Amino acid sequence: MNIGVLGTGQVGGALGGRWAAGGHQVIFGVRDPADPEVRAVLARAGRGARAGSCREAMAACDTILLAIPWDQTRAVLEQAESLDGKLLIDCINPLKPDLSGLALGYTTSAAEQIAAWFPTARVVKAFNTLSAATMENPRYGDLAAHVFICGDDESAKATVHQLAVELGFEPVECGALQLARQLEPLAMLYVHLAVFQGWGGECAFRMLKR
Ligand SMILES: NC(=O)c1ccc[n+]([C@@H]2O[C@H](COP(=O)([O-])OP(=O)(O)OC[C@H]3O[C@@H](n4cnc5c(N)ncnc54)[C@H](OP(=O)(O)O)[C@@H]3O)[C@@H](O)[C@H]2O)c1
């Protein structure tokens, strides 16, 4: 599959690099392909990855991971010639700059906002409750971290489910895109525990069942 990954930071580098290593063709959408940090991400990702502009990555790929800050999202997506039918994997958390809470939320969500801006795209919320460390390695002993997935398009969710399984995660189907109103605050709880309560990034949410 051709996967566009917008951003080569902690999230883009981890998920994009692992999809490339797993055999997908990954095109990172970046501001400066010559940036040494971009070159380093490409070197780690291997032969399945290359970098271009965000516009180029979005044109070449039907599946696009949004691994950029919330406040840049609309402007970056507006660079696309067309997002008709494109699967947008939204892992964005619209955090306040001081991490004290969500800049947007509770009666809507970043995922729903993106879907409203680009109604012909297929938006799936996923991966937002995971740390970058868990994106690199989803294993916790015998268990795998859960990826909570929600969206309004069943085939788009099935694709994200498969992409998560390929990386070693256990997906949890949550329901419609509106469930992002629960998943984005859940990420806020994660940030609180990891940053302010001393848990750090080597931990992950998982449902228990019996
Ligand atoms: N880090 C986590 O543990 C984590 C977990 C779950 C979800 N998230 C979410 O994932 C997203 C990315 O987080 P991150 O931690 O990977 O951030 P990061 O390490 O700061 O990386 C951000 C990336 O976005 C790029 N970017 C910023 N503005 C851009 C623009 N206008 N056009 C093109 N690229 C642009 C940056 O490129 P430049 O180098 O050019 O600035 C960089 O590659 C955020 O929305 C965050 O809420 C993060």
The ligand as a Tripos MOL2 file, in Angstrom:
@<TRIPOS>MOLECULE
LIG
   48    52     1     0     0
SMALL
NO_CHARGES

@<TRIPOS>ATOM
      1 N1          4.3100   12.1260   20.6730 N.am      1 LIG1
      2 C1          3.3570   11.3200   21.0820 C.2       1 LIG1
      3 O1          3.5980   10.4750   21.9790 O.2       1 LIG1
      4 C2          1.9760   11.3680   20.4750 C.ar      1 LIG1
      5 C3          1.0850   10.3430   20.7740 C.ar      1 LIG1
      6 C4         -0.1840   10.3280   20.1930 C.ar      1 LIG1
      7 C5         -0.5450   11.3580   19.3230 C.ar      1 LIG1
      8 N2          0.3370   12.3720   19.0670 N.ar      1 LIG1
      9 C6         -0.0970   13.4120   18.1020 C.3       1 LIG1
     10 O2          0.6430   13.2190   16.8840 O.3       1 LIG1
     11 C7          0.9290   14.4730   16.2660 C.3       1 LIG1
     12 C8          2.4280   14.5620   16.0260 C.3       1 LIG1
     13 O3          3.0710   14.4960   17.2850 O.3       1 LIG1
     14 P1          4.6570   14.2890   17.3960 P.3       1 LIG1
     15 O4          4.9280   14.0240   18.8110 O.co2     1 LIG1
     16 O5          5.1170   13.3750   16.3420 O.co2     1 LIG1
     17 O6          5.1650   15.7750   17.0770 O.3       1 LIG1
     18 P2          6.6450   16.2330   16.6970 P.3       1 LIG1
     19 O7          7.6290   15.2190   17.1160 O.co2     1 LIG1
     20 O8          6.7490   17.6310   17.1950 O.co2     1 LIG1
     21 O9          6.6050   16.2500   15.0910 O.3       1 LIG1
     22 C9          5.7350   17.1080   14.4070 C.3       1 LIG1
     23 C10         5.9810   16.9550   12.9180 C.3       1 LIG1
     24 O10         5.0530   17.7910   12.2320 O.3       1 LIG1
     25 C11         5.7530   18.5300   11.2460 C.3       1 LIG1
     26 N3          5.0620   19.7750   10.9450 N.ar      1 LIG1
     27 C12         4.7160   20.7550   11.8130 C.ar      1 LIG1
     28 N4          4.0980   21.7440   11.1450 N.ar      1 LIG1
     29 C13         4.0710   21.3750    9.8440 C.ar      1 LIG1
     30 C14         3.5820   21.9780    8.6620 C.ar      1 LIG1
     31 N5          2.9660   23.1700    8.6800 N.pl3     1 LIG1
     32 N6          3.7540   21.3240    7.4780 N.ar      1 LIG1
     33 C15         4.3620   20.1200    7.4350 C.ar      1 LIG1
     34 N7          4.8510   19.4810    8.5310 N.ar      1 LIG1
     35 C16         4.7000   20.1220    9.6970 C.ar      1 LIG1
     36 C17         7.1150   18.7620   11.8540 C.3       1 LIG1
     37 O11         8.0100   19.1050   10.8450 O.3       1 LIG1
     38 P3          9.1600   20.2510   11.0300 P.3       1 LIG1
     39 O12        10.3660   19.4770   11.4740 O.co2     1 LIG1
     40 O13         9.2720   20.8260    9.6630 O.co2     1 LIG1
     41 O14         8.6810   21.2200   12.0610 O.co2     1 LIG1
     42 C18         7.3860   17.3910   12.4770 C.3       1 LIG1
     43 O15         7.8750   16.4880   11.5160 O.3       1 LIG1
     44 C19         0.3860   15.5530   17.1900 C.3       1 LIG1
     45 O16        -0.8400   16.0100   16.6990 O.3       1 LIG1
     46 C20         0.1980   14.8370   18.5390 C.3       1 LIG1
     47 O17        -0.9010   15.3550   19.2750 O.3       1 LIG1
     48 C21         1.5760   12.3930   19.6080 C.ar      1 LIG1
@<TRIPOS>BOND
     1     1     2 1
     2     2     3 2
     3     2     4 1
     4     4     5 ar
     5     4    48 ar
     6     5     6 ar
     7     6     7 ar
     8     7     8 ar
     9     8     9 1
    10     8    48 ar
    11     9    10 1
    12     9    46 1
    13    10    11 1
    14    11    12 1
    15    11    44 1
    16    12    13 1
    17    13    14 1
    18    14    15 2
    19    14    16 1
    20    14    17 1
    21    17    18 1
    22    18    19 2
    23    18    20 1
    24    18    21 1
    25    21    22 1
    26    22    23 1
    27    23    24 1
    28    23    42 1
    29    24    25 1
    30    25    26 1
    31    25    36 1
    32    26    27 ar
    33    26    35 ar
    34    27    28 ar
    35    28    29 ar
    36    29    30 ar
    37    29    35 ar
    38    30    31 1
    39    30    32 ar
    40    32    33 ar
    41    33    34 ar
    42    34    35 ar
    43    36    37 1
    44    36    42 1
    45    37    38 1
    46    38    39 2
    47    38    40 1
    48    38    41 1
    49    42    43 1
    50    44    45 1
    51    44    46 1
    52    46    47 1
@<TRIPOS>SUBSTRUCTURE
     1 LIG1         1 GROUP 0 **** ****
